[in-house]
Amino acid sequence: MTRYRYYTATSLDGFLADENNSLNWLFEQDSGEQATPGPSLVDYDTFSATVGALVMGATTYRSILDELKEGDPGMPFSLPWFVFTHQTLAAPAGDITFLQGHPSEHRSRIETVADGRDVWMVGGGGLAADFAEAGMLNDILLTFAPVTLGAGKPLFPRRFNLQLRDQGRSGPFLTAIYDVVGARRDQAVRSCGTTPSDRDGAGTAMATGPQQTCAPGTTGRVVPSSRRYPRWDGPTSEGPADQRLYRDQRATSVCRDDRI
């Protein structure tokens, strides 16, 4: 039975790459430091031997192509790759298929090609989360580098419950395998509304109940209105004062593309 497995390295504070999409922070680590006996819990050779197909987003794909110019990036080019993108990208080598749309639309095709073997979710985090929301992510295999970045490309930008299956150490890295349990009940919807901060001035934007859902591959964020409004002075011909205040002093929700 095909498993979907998100296998990647991350900083301790949960980023796949820095703000410039660089992995220098990872390559700078001394993998031989404090070597541990035996294979790593997330040993690459052991993992890749079970893989029948790879899935990734456009930014991850371009990063691999950039590494290819410098030498062998260590990726299994003999296996089929599926790249989710709306862009026109080069396919210099191997069996590479470009896809658009929701992961569930392509599940049958991906699993047919994988032929009962595992599907490696290479990244990025937004695409991995899309697969999880579609019920197409079984577990997450992580290597934690001893570094924090503060900002960058997020490991997994959605709210999900995970269950730790195993943990270990590989030189300076911590390793862990988590089973994907499911989306949290407070997941997926970022909403907007307002509440008056006082009866003399503008309201304060804040999250309220579910109102707007962002499309797959995006994350919602609340953006408060920058306008200020006249002093509240009771009902007018426009309607009850509280309704008018709510309408005028609303915040807006926007969706940001976080698929990498």
Summary of the structure (lengths in Angstrom):
residues: 260
radius of gyration: 22.6
end to end distance: 27.3
largest distance: 78.0
contacts: 732
relative contact order: 0.19
helix: 20%
strand: 33%
